[in-house]
Amino acid sequence: MPRNTQQDAQDNFCGRLAFEHVSLSYDGNLDHAVLHDIDFIAEPGQTVGMIGVNGAGKSTLASLIPGFYKATGGRITIDYVNIDTLASEKLHQHVGMVLQQALLFSGTVLENIRYGNPAATLEEVEEAARLAEAHDFISKLPHGYGTVLGQRGVNLSGGQKQRISIAPTLLLKPGMIILDDCTSAVDLRTDYRIRSSLRQVMKRTTCLIIAQRIASIQHADLILVLDEGRITARGTHETLLATSQLYRDIALSQQGA
């Protein structure tokens, strides 16, 4: 397949992501690597889930995509272009990332959500909040979207903060979105509704989901099982239940949770 130019990748973003035998060492010495030979492809519009025990390297892997770290070995491409050659502002424009730790600032709910797109209308803000399952509880706050949040959203619950923190990225409407365990504080029903809404509205968006809960990723097109910085198994939920002991162990530990 012909390769796109750098300008094509920036102006005509499709969202094909490829990790090509990627390794990472914080000190540049591959003997100290925290990620080893990571190799997978996410096609445009696909959802890739990542799961593993704490410290397996999931968040570190995802942090390579927006350029928070640089790969020590191998390369990462988006639409066949090495991300090291892409302008950082264009990369951040097309790749949205929502972290487990909600990033909220002192200001109104409207200002926090509109941070993703300062030119967004109130209707667009409300639609993003609905997709994030936040609109209903925001409407019940003392001043609705005009309610002032304390620093880091201290006047909200953990689940409420996470839902508000998802909305700014949805306003950005990125071609690729990374959800780094960002629904860990919400109940499973709300988690399911959020992901169902995203699947319906962002059909062309390439989505990477990092999760502790199998329920959050079991419908992904591809699931990667990570252990000690390596992909130890890959496949669909059904395939991994049949082939991966680690995946089965995680699933069994979460039954009835």
N, C-alpha and C positions, 0 to 999 in steps of 0.2 A: 504494500500500500504506500502511495506517495506520502512523504513527510510534509507537514505544514511548515510554513515559515514562522519565525517568531511573531511577526506582526499579525499573521493569520490567527495564531493561537490566542493572541490578546484580543483581537477584534471579533473573531468568530469562535467563541468558546463553545466547545462541545462537551467536554468533561470526561474524556477518556484518561484514566489514571493508570500508570504502570510503575510498579516497583521492580527494578531489574537487579536482582542479586545485591540488595542494599545492606550494608553493615554500618554501624555507628559506634564510635568510641569517643568519649568526651575529651580525651587527651590526644586523639589522633593515632593511638597505638592500637591496632586491631587485636593484639593479644588481650586488651582490656575491653573488648567490644561488649556493648549492652544490647545490640541488635545484630543478628547473624543471618546473612544470606536471605533477606526478606524478598520474596518474588511472587507477585500476583498482579492481576489486571482487573480493574473495574471499568466496565464499558459505560458509555453515556446512559444515564437513567437507571443504572443498576444500584442496588443497595448491598453493601458489604458490611457484615457484622464482624466484630472482633471480641473475643472472650478469652478469659484465662484467669488464673489466680492473681492476687495483688502482687505487683512487681514483675509481671510477665513481660512488660514492655509495650503494652497497648497504647498508652497515652504518649509515650516517647515516639513510637512509630508515627502516630497521627501528627505530632508536632513537627515532623519533617516536611509535611506537605505545605503549610504556609511559610516555611522557611525559618522556624524558630531554632532549628538545628540544621546543620549541613551534613549530608551523608559522608562518611569516611571512605566507604567503598561502594561500588555500583552506582546506579543513577536512578532518579525519579523523573518521569516525563508526564506532562499533561498535553494531550493532543499531539503526541510524538515529539514534543519539544522539551529539552532538559529544563527543569524548573530553575536551575542556577542561572539560566540566560534570560529569564523573564523578569521584567521590571516589577519590583516588589509591590508598587501601588496597584498594578494590574492584577497581580496574583491575589492580593488581599481583596480586590474588588470582586473577583470571581469565586473565591474560596471563603466560605463563612464557617466559623468555628464557634461552638457553644460549649463552654466548660462546665464541669460538675459544680465548681464553686461559682455561684452567681456573681456577676460583676455589675453591681448597681451603685449609683452615686446619689448624693444628696440632691434632691430636686423632685419634681412631680413625676408621677407614673408616665404621663404623656412625654415628658422630656427624656426619660430613661428609654422608652421604646423608640421614640423618634431619633435617638442617637444613631440607629442603623440607617436612617435616611432622613436628614433634617428637613427635606422638602415634602415629606409625606403629608397627606391630608389626614384629618381626624378619622375619616372613613377607612383609609388604608391602615391607620394605626389600629383601629378597632378590629379590622379583619385579621391582621397579624395576631392580635391578642386572642381572637376566637380560635385560630388555628393552634395556638399554644395553650388552649384551654384556660385562658386567664381572664377573658372578658367578663364572665359572670361574677367572679369574686371582686374584680376591679370595680364593677358597677355598684357593688355594695359597700365600697369604702366610703368614708365620710364625705369626700368631695370627688368621688369617681376618679377619672383620669387626671383630675387636678389635685389629687391627694399628694401631699409632700412626703417623700420617703426619707427616713433617716439614713445616715451613712451606712452603706452596704445593706440597705433595706432592713434595718433592725426591727422595724415595726411590722414585719411580715414573717410568716412561717417559712421554713425551708422549702417546702413545695411551692408556695406562692412565689418566692424569689426565683426559683428555677424556671417557673413558667413565664414570668415576666422577662427573664434573661434570654429566653428563646425568641421572643417576638422581634427584637431589633434585627436579628439575622434574617428572619423571614421577610422583613421589610426590604432588606438589601436584595432579596431574590437572587441569590448566588447560583451559579451553574453547578457548584459542588458545595456540599454542606457536611461538616464533621460534627457529630454529636458525641461529646466525650462524657458519657455517663451522666448526662445533664438532666435526667428524669429520675435519678436515684432516690430523691426525697418525696416523690409523688406515689400514690397508690397504683396498683397494677391496672385498674380500670381507666384511670386518667392517662396513664402511660400509653395504654392501647389506643385511646381516643386521639391522643396527640399524633401518634405514628400513623394512624389510619387517615387523619386529616392531611398529613404531609404526603402520604402516598397518593392521595387523590389530587392534590393541588400542585405538587412538585414532581410530576411524572417524568419530566426530562432532566431532573436534577440528579446528579450522581451523589449518593449518600453513603457516608461511612459512619457506622454506629459502634461506639465502644460501650460495652455494657458489662455489668456484673450479673444481671438477671437474664437467663436464657429467654424468658418471655419477651424481652425487648428486641431480640434479634432472630427469633425462630422463623420469621417469614422472609428473611433476607435471601437474596439470590445466591450469595456466597457467604459462608461463615468461616473465619480463620480462627483456629485455636492456637493461642500463643503460650509458650512455657519457656521461661528463662531466655527471653529474647529471640526465640525461634518459632517459626510456624511448624507445629507438630502434626497438624491435621487440617484439612479443608474440605468443604462440601456443603450440602444443604443440611438442615436440621435432621431430617430423617437419615441421611447418609452418615452423619457424625454419630448419631445414637447407635448405629450399627457398627461403626469402625473405630471410634475414638474412646478409649477408656477414660481419659481426662474429661471429655465432654459428658460422658455418661455419669461420671462421678459428680460433676457440677449439677447436672439435671436432677439426679437423685437427691442431692443435698437441698434442692430448692422445691421439691415436691411438697405441696400443701402450704408453701410459704405465702 
